[in-house]
Amino acid sequence: MGLFDLFKKKNDDPMNDLLKAFADGIGESGLSVDELPDGYGEFGFNKTNPIPTNFSFGSDEYLSKIRTIDGKSIKFSRLGSVSAENFPDTPIDMYQIESSTGEKLSNFYLCMYHKRNSNKAPEGFYLKK
């Protein structure tokens, strides 16, 4: 093995295998919808009607496209996971949503175990194209 071989990216990383298996599992069981059919309550604002996204990076991508009605970007931070009675075996992630100046606007609930990100925004917000 030469010196530069140490810097080559290895494809046999066990973490990559684990992430791929997890993502493949999501693809098998998740839905490809903008709103979950068993959800109830205000879309995105209620843990019983979370926003479907694809994996944690999908949640970040979705939230980075959210804009307030007046076109301003938001700040978001994950607060943790909660459970909902209508999705008993699925963690729902709760995010604090703030204006670009730091004013707390709301909390959003997202479920990252789906085939794609929703194309729907909670009421009072929209998704930047």
C-alpha positions, -999 to 999 in steps of 0.1 A, spaced: 0 0 0 14 34 -10 12 66 9 -16 80 -13 -37 49 -8 -45 61 27 -64 90 12 -86 70 -12 -123 68 -3 -132 33 7 -165 19 -6 -166 -9 20 -173 15 49 -198 -3 73 -216 31 79 -223 35 42 -238 0 41 -259 8 71 -272 40 57 -279 24 23 -299 -4 40 -318 21 61 -327 42 30 -337 11 11 -360 1 39 -376 35 38 -382 31 1 -399 -2 7 -423 9 34 -427 46 28 -452 65 7 -448 88 -22 -474 114 -12 -477 151 -3 -498 144 27 -502 112 47 -536 95 42 -539 86 79 -530 121 91 -554 144 108 -551 179 123 -534 208 107 -508 197 81 -473 201 94 -484 218 126 -498 187 143 -478 156 151 -508 135 139 -504 151 104 -466 153 98 -450 164 66 -436 134 47 -399 136 38 -372 112 26 -345 106 53 -329 132 75 -312 150 46 -347 152 29 -361 169 59 -333 195 58 -338 200 21 -375 204 25 -371 229 53 -345 249 34 -371 255 7 -398 268 31 -406 305 28 -429 328 47 -458 342 27 -438 374 23 -410 354 7 -385 353 36 -364 323 44 -367 305 78 -343 291 104 -350 257 117 -337 235 145 -347 199 154 -361 197 189 -364 159 191 -388 131 183 -423 125 195 -449 98 189 -484 101 175 -513 77 182 -521 73 145 -484 64 137 -475 43 167 -444 27 153 -430 58 136 -410 86 152 -421 121 142 -395 148 143 -403 182 158 -386 213 144 -387 248 158 -393 273 129 -381 309 133 -380 339 110 -347 349 94 -344 374 123 -349 348 150 -386 353 158 -403 320 168 -430 313 142 -442 278 149 -432 241 153 -434 217 123 -437 180 125 -420 159 99 -419 121 92 -387 112 74 -396 76 65 -410 82 30 -400 78 -6 -399 115 -13 -404 149 2 -438 165 2 -445 192 -23 -470 208 0 -462 235 26 -481 241 58 -507 269 58 -491 304 59 -459 291 42 -448 281 7 -421 260 -9 -395 278 -30 -391 261 -64 
